[in-house]
Amino acid sequence: MKVIITGSSGFIGTHIIKQCISDPSITQIFAWTRKPLGASISSEEKVKEIIVHDFMKLDDVIEQCAGASACIWYASLR
């Protein structure tokens, strides 16, 4: 299963990603973030880091996440 996670660089988002990494049924994680993730997470094989500059304009970002079956939205829209 492929999963999209928003708010990936925050405290909670980081923990959500770690849980997804440890779940064998999750094959790929699309980590949407405003800033780069830490090296310990971005180096994981399952994680594809996607820098999102504007969470109100996601057309290009969504195209990169083909096949995702779930989304955990944990980002504030400032």
Secondary structure, DSSP 8 states (H G I E B T S, - for coil): -EEEESSTTSHHHHHHHHHHHH-TT--EEEEEESS---HHHHTSTTEEEEE-S-TT--HHHHHTTTTEEEEE------
